Amino acid sequence: MVVMRQTGPPTLRLLGRVVDARPDELRPLLLSVTYFFCLLCGYYILRPLREEMGIAGGVENLPWVFTATFAAMVAAVPVFGWITTRFPRRIFLPGVYVFFILNLLVFFVAFRSELHREWSARVFFVWLSVFNLFVVSVLWSFMVDLYTNEQGRRLFGVIAAGGSIGAVVGPSLTAALARPIGPVNLLLISAAFFAVAVGCIAALLRIEPRADSAARETPLRGDVLDGITALARSRYLLGIALFVIGLTVVATFVYFEQAHIVRRTLRDSGERTAFFARIDLAVNTIALLVQTLGTGRLVGWFGLTPVLALAPLASVVGLVALGARPMLDVLAGFQVLRRSGDYALTRPAREVLFTVVARSEKYRAKNAIDTLVYRGGDALGGWLFAGLMALGLGLSGLAYVGAVVAACWCALALWLGRVEQRRAKDASPASRSR
């Protein structure tokens, strides 16, 4: 069990009683929450720009954009694997974020000069789609390496709440500052938040006990493609990968349904942007309340398995409702329910699944699943949606197909929860002593 050296002042101990954290966990927990806050705040400052670019570029081109994003992931995952074999954790963790901060500065110069603006915008759409998965994956790899399985069940919902606060603050900053300072200058504000996240990483590495830190600071052994080959060697990791594919195919079906329904219903670009902002605000506000007050307690009361299966089950119900009535009001309600459940429950529960795997798998296999498999699921869902639509299936029929995929996703969630429970029990000190 990773126990940090320092305890917090009385205000932090009060926080500990609210969020079910022990005194020795409070300082690293606060740093972890701040880390995720800065990360998602910086991302959500940029996200509204990407969403409007996607529709403005043509809904019919979205499968190609998703495929380009997947191709970028195919190139990025081996590079990350190579970095983990050459550099210790204290180097490659902050190094990933510094690299992306430099990318943002390049985009800032490109947009300011208006050189090949149309192509710069397309590259930015793909880059941001790669960026958000990659940096969040690195964050959670660090978290599952830093905290134990028992700590993760209690604390990951609180850490996720930090991200949700950032996801509320980010769009608010964009809405308030886009006109006074211009959209391009928002890139610099976003980069500043990412720089603070790098500082949080450094602070977490400093307060980790020396014995635990030393054991984790050697470069990971193995080949750069170990993260991908590990999926073929482990039914458990392959199950997590299939779970992510189910999640992304369902999400992509809903995203494409949204694009068609919004384009058909809302004609004005500003009106569409405002609609997306309202959805984001509702999703992140609900997710924040559940993460702060309920995620850890729900896992404690009901166990990981029901929490893991809740979002897939809600997706079945929501897609059936959308199939019966493919209208904007049903879409908005379902999107708020699905995405808030994903952020508040599914994501923290999914991260707990990785606390019972080997350390190298926490970085390499997890990164491959969170990036390559995730965007592969996006591409698969995009082309499946486009293909079925080309065959004459309407929005209602496509929603029903998505409901079938969601039902399979739910069954897989139940299996993964049971396997994780067995692995956690086998890894417990009492089990090892027996």
C-alpha positions in Angstrom: 0.0 0.0 0.0 1.3 3.4 -0.9 1.3 5.7 2.1 2.4 9.3 1.7 4.7 10.9 4.3 2.8 14.0 5.1 -0.5 14.8 6.6 -2.6 17.9 6.0 -3.7 20.9 8.2 -7.2 20.9 9.9 -8.9 22.2 6.8 -7.6 19.2 4.8 -8.7 16.8 7.6 -12.2 18.2 7.4 -12.1 17.5 3.7 -11.0 14.0 4.5 -14.2 13.4 6.5 -16.3 14.6 3.6 -14.6 12.5 0.9 -13.7 9.4 2.9 -9.9 10.0 2.9 -7.4 9.3 5.7 -5.2 12.1 7.0 -2.0 10.7 5.3 -3.8 10.7 1.9 -5.1 14.2 2.0 -2.1 16.1 0.5 -1.5 13.7 -2.4 -5.3 13.6 -3.0 -5.4 17.4 -3.2 -2.5 17.4 -5.6 -4.1 14.7 -7.7 -7.4 16.6 -7.8 -5.6 19.8 -8.8 -3.7 17.9 -11.5 -6.9 16.6 -13.1 -8.6 20.0 -12.7 -5.9 21.8 -14.6 -5.8 19.1 -17.2 -9.5 19.1 -18.1 -9.8 22.9 -17.6 -7.1 23.4 -20.2 -8.7 20.9 -22.5 -12.3 22.2 -22.2 -11.1 25.7 -23.0 -10.3 24.3 -26.4 -13.1 21.7 -26.9 -15.9 24.1 -28.1 -13.6 25.1 -31.0 -13.1 21.5 -32.0 -16.8 20.6 -31.9 -17.9 23.5 -34.2 -15.0 22.6 -36.6 -16.4 19.1 -36.8 -19.8 20.2 -38.0 -18.6 23.1 -40.1 -16.3 20.7 -41.9 -19.2 18.5 -42.9 -21.0 15.7 -41.0 -20.3 13.4 -44.0 -16.5 13.9 -43.4 -16.6 12.8 -39.7 -15.7 9.1 -40.4 -12.5 10.3 -42.2 -11.6 12.6 -39.3 -12.1 9.8 -36.9 -9.9 7.5 -39.1 -7.2 10.2 -39.2 -7.3 10.4 -35.4 -6.9 6.6 -35.2 -4.0 6.7 -37.6 -2.3 9.3 -35.4 -2.8 7.0 -32.4 -1.2 4.1 -34.2 1.9 6.3 -34.7 1.9 7.7 -31.1 1.5 4.5 -29.0 4.8 2.9 -30.1 6.6 6.2 -29.5 5.2 6.3 -26.0 6.3 2.7 -25.5 9.8 3.6 -26.6 9.9 6.5 -24.2 9.0 4.3 -21.2 11.8 1.9 -22.0 14.4 4.7 -22.2 13.4 7.1 -19.4 12.3 6.8 -15.8 8.9 7.9 -14.6 10.1 11.2 -13.2 11.2 12.1 -16.8 8.5 10.7 -19.1 5.5 11.8 -17.0 6.1 15.5 -17.1 7.8 15.2 -20.5 4.6 14.1 -22.2 2.8 17.3 -21.0 5.7 19.6 -21.9 5.7 18.1 -25.4 2.0 18.9 -25.8 2.4 22.4 -24.4 5.0 23.1 -27.1 2.5 21.8 -29.7 0.0 24.3 -28.5 2.5 27.1 -28.9 3.1 26.0 -32.5 -0.7 26.1 -33.2 -0.8 29.5 -31.6 1.8 30.8 -34.1 0.0 29.0 -37.0 -3.4 30.5 -36.2 -2.0 34.0 -35.6 -0.2 34.0 -38.9 -3.4 32.5 -40.7 -1.0 30.4 -42.7 -3.0 27.5 -44.3 -5.8 28.2 -41.8 -8.2 25.5 -43.1 -5.6 22.8 -42.9 -4.4 24.1 -39.5 -7.9 23.8 -38.2 -8.2 20.2 -39.5 -4.9 19.2 -38.0 -5.9 20.9 -34.7 -9.2 18.8 -34.6 -7.2 15.6 -35.0 -4.5 16.7 -32.6 -6.9 17.7 -29.8 -8.7 14.3 -30.3 -5.3 12.6 -29.7 -4.2 14.9 -27.0 -7.2 14.6 -24.7 -7.0 10.8 -24.6 -3.3 10.6 -24.3 -2.8 13.0 -21.4 -5.8 11.7 -19.5 -4.5 8.1 -20.0 -1.1 9.2 -18.6 -2.8 10.8 -15.6 -4.7 7.7 -14.7 -1.6 5.4 -15.3 0.1 7.5 -12.7 -2.9 7.3 -10.3 -3.2 3.5 -10.5 0.5 3.3 -9.9 0.4 5.7 -7.0 -2.7 4.4 -5.1 -3.7 0.9 -4.1 -6.8 -1.0 -5.2 -8.5 -0.2 -1.9 -7.5 3.5 -2.1 -8.7 3.7 -5.7 -12.2 2.5 -4.8 -12.5 5.3 -2.2 -10.6 8.1 -3.9 -10.8 7.8 -7.7 -14.2 9.4 -7.7 -12.9 12.4 -5.9 -10.0 12.7 -8.3 -12.4 12.5 -11.2 -14.4 15.3 -9.5 -11.4 17.5 -9.9 -11.5 16.9 -13.6 -15.2 17.7 -13.7 -14.7 21.0 -11.9 -12.1 21.8 -14.6 -14.6 20.7 -17.2 -17.1 23.2 -15.8 -14.6 26.1 -15.4 -12.9 25.5 -18.9 -16.0 26.2 -21.1 -17.0 29.1 -18.8 -13.6 30.7 -19.4 -14.0 30.1 -23.1 -17.5 31.7 -23.1 -16.2 34.7 -21.1 -12.9 35.3 -22.9 -13.5 34.2 -26.5 -14.7 37.7 -27.6 -12.6 40.0 -25.5 -9.2 38.3 -26.2 -10.1 36.2 -29.3 -10.2 32.4 -29.7 -6.5 32.1 -30.7 -5.3 33.6 -27.4 -7.2 30.9 -25.5 -4.4 28.5 -26.5 -2.0 30.3 -24.2 -4.4 30.2 -21.3 -4.9 26.5 -21.9 -1.1 26.0 -22.0 -0.7 27.7 -18.6 -3.1 25.2 -17.0 -1.1 22.4 -18.4 2.0 23.9 -17.0 0.4 23.8 -13.5 -0.4 20.2 -14.1 3.3 19.5 -14.7 4.0 21.1 -11.3 1.5 18.8 -9.6 3.2 15.8 -11.1 6.6 17.0 -9.7 5.1 17.6 -6.2 3.4 14.1 -6.2 6.7 12.5 -7.1 8.5 14.4 -4.3 6.1 13.4 -1.5 5.9 9.7 -2.4 7.9 7.6 0.1 11.5 7.1 -1.1 11.3 3.3 -1.0 8.2 3.2 -3.2 9.6 5.9 -5.5 12.9 4.2 -6.0 11.2 1.0 -7.0 9.2 2.8 -9.6 11.8 5.1 -11.1 13.7 2.6 -13.3 12.6 2.6 -17.0 10.1 -0.1 -17.8 11.5 -3.3 -19.2 10.4 -4.9 -22.4 9.6 -4.0 -26.0 7.9 -0.8 -27.2 4.9 -2.8 -28.4 4.5 -4.7 -25.1 1.3 -2.6 -24.4 -0.3 -4.1 -27.5 1.0 -7.7 -27.2 -0.1 -7.8 -23.5 -3.7 -7.6 -24.7 -3.3 -10.9 -26.6 -1.6 -12.6 -23.6 -4.3 -11.6 -21.0 -8.0 -12.3 -21.2 -8.5 -9.7 -18.5 -6.8 -6.9 -20.4 -8.5 -8.0 -23.6 -11.8 -7.8 -21.8 -11.0 -4.3 -20.7 -10.1 -3.4 -24.4 -13.4 -4.9 -25.6 -15.2 -2.9 -22.8 -13.6 0.3 -24.2 -14.6 -0.6 -27.7 -18.2 -1.1 -26.6 -18.1 2.3 -24.9 -16.7 4.1 -27.9 -18.9 2.5 -30.5 -22.0 3.4 -28.5 -20.6 6.9 -27.9 -19.8 7.3 -31.6 -23.3 6.2 -32.6 -24.8 8.8 -30.3 -22.3 11.5 -31.5 -23.3 10.9 -35.1 -27.0 10.9 -34.2 -26.4 14.2 -32.4 -24.6 15.6 -35.4 -27.5 14.8 -37.8 -30.3 15.8 -35.4 -28.6 19.1 -34.4 -27.8 20.0 -38.0 -31.4 19.2 -39.0 -32.9 21.2 -36.0 -30.6 24.1 -35.4 -29.5 26.0 -38.5 -27.4 28.8 -36.9 -23.7 28.1 -36.0 -24.0 30.2 -32.8 -27.1 28.4 -31.8 -25.4 25.0 -32.2 -22.4 26.1 -30.2 -24.6 27.3 -27.4 -26.5 24.0 -27.4 -23.2 22.1 -27.1 -22.1 24.4 -24.3 -25.4 23.8 -22.4 -24.9 20.1 -22.7 -21.3 20.3 -21.5 -22.4 22.4 -18.5 -25.2 20.1 -17.5 -23.0 17.0 -17.9 -20.1 18.3 -15.9 -22.2 19.8 -13.1 -24.1 16.5 -12.5 -20.9 14.5 -12.8 -19.2 16.7 -10.3 -22.0 16.3 -7.7 -22.0 12.5 -8.1 -18.1 12.2 -8.0 -17.7 14.3 -4.9 -20.5 12.8 -2.9 -21.4 9.5 -4.3 -18.9 7.5 -6.5 -16.7 6.1 -3.8 -19.7 5.4 -1.5 -21.6 3.7 -4.4 -18.7 1.4 -5.0 -18.4 0.7 -1.3 -22.2 0.0 -0.9 -22.9 -2.0 -4.1 -19.4 -3.2 -5.2 -17.6 -2.4 -8.4 -19.6 -4.6 -10.7 -23.0 -2.9 -10.6 -21.4 0.5 -10.9 -19.4 -0.6 -13.9 -22.6 -1.9 -15.6 -24.8 1.1 -14.8 -23.7 3.3 -17.8 -24.1 0.5 -20.4 -27.5 -0.3 -19.0 -28.5 3.4 -19.2 -27.3 3.5 -22.8 -29.6 0.6 -23.7 -32.6 2.5 -22.3 -31.5 5.8 -23.8 -30.8 4.4 -27.3 -34.2 2.6 -27.4 -35.9 5.9 -26.4 -33.9 7.7 -29.1 -34.9 5.1 -31.6 -38.6 5.6 -30.7 -38.2 9.4 -30.9 -35.1 10.8 -32.7 -35.7 14.4 -31.6 -33.5 17.1 -30.0 -35.1 16.9 -26.6 -34.6 13.1 -26.2 -31.1 13.5 -27.5 -30.2 16.2 -25.0 -31.6 14.3 -22.1 -29.9 11.1 -23.1 -26.5 12.8 -23.7 -26.6 14.4 -20.3 -27.5 11.1 -18.7 -24.9 9.0 -20.6 -22.0 11.4 -20.5 -22.4 12.3 -16.8 -22.7 8.6 -15.9 -19.5 7.9 -17.9 -17.5 10.7 -16.2 -18.9 10.1 -12.7 -19.1 6.3 -12.6 -17.8 4.4 -15.6 -14.4 6.1 -15.8 -13.4 5.9 -12.1 -14.7 2.3 -12.0 -12.8 1.4 -15.2 -9.6 2.8 -13.6 -10.0 0.5 -10.6 -9.8 -2.4 -13.0 -6.1 -1.5 -13.7 -5.1 -1.5 -10.0 -4.8 -5.3 -10.1 -2.4 -5.6 -13.1 1.4 -5.5 -13.3 3.1 -2.1 -13.2 4.3 -2.2 -16.8 0.7 -3.0 -17.8 -0.5 0.1 -15.9 1.5 2.3 -18.3 1.9 0.4 -21.6 -1.2 -1.8 -21.9 -3.4 0.8 -20.3 -2.1 3.6 -22.6 -2.7 1.3 -25.6 -6.2 0.7 -24.5 -7.0 4.3 -23.6 -5.6 5.7 -26.8 -5.2 3.2 -29.7 -8.1 0.9 -28.8 -10.3 3.9 -27.8 -9.8 5.8 -31.1 -10.0 2.4 -33.0 -13.4 2.0 -31.5 -14.3 5.5 -32.6 -13.2 4.7 -36.2 -15.1 1.4 -36.1 -18.3 3.0 -34.8 -18.0 5.9 -37.3 -17.7 3.6 -40.4 -20.3 1.2 -39.0 -22.7 4.1 -38.6 -21.9 5.4 -42.1 -22.2 2.0 -43.7 -25.5 1.2 -42.2 -26.8 4.6 -43.2 -25.6 4.0 -46.7 -27.6 0.8 -46.7 -30.7 2.8 -46.0 -31.0 2.5 -42.2 -32.5 5.7 -40.7 -31.7 7.4 -37.4 -34.2 5.3 -35.5 -32.8 2.0 -36.8 -29.3 3.0 -36.1 -30.3 3.9 -32.5 -31.7 0.4 -32.1 -28.4 -1.2 -33.4 -26.5 0.9 -30.9 -28.8 -0.5 -28.2 -27.8 -4.0 -29.1 -24.1 -3.0 -28.9 -24.8 -1.4 -25.5 -26.4 -4.7 -24.2 -23.2 -6.6 -25.1 -21.2 -3.9 -23.4 -23.3 -4.3 -20.3 -22.7 -8.1 -20.2 -18.9 -7.6 -20.6 -19.0 -5.1 -17.6 -20.6 -7.7 -15.4 -17.8 -10.3 -16.3 -15.0 -7.8 -15.8 -16.3 -6.8 -12.4 -16.3 -10.4 -11.2 -12.8 -11.0 -12.5 -11.4 -7.9 -10.8 -13.0 -9.0 -7.5 -11.2 -12.3 -7.8 -7.9 -10.6 -8.7 -8.1 -8.1 -5.8 -8.9 -10.9 -3.4 -5.9 -13.0 -4.6 -3.6 -10.0 -4.3 -4.7 -9.1 -0.7 -2.1 -9.6 2.1 -4.4 -12.2 3.8 -4.6 -14.2 0.6 -0.8 -14.1 0.1 -0.1 -15.2 3.6 -2.4 -18.2 3.2 
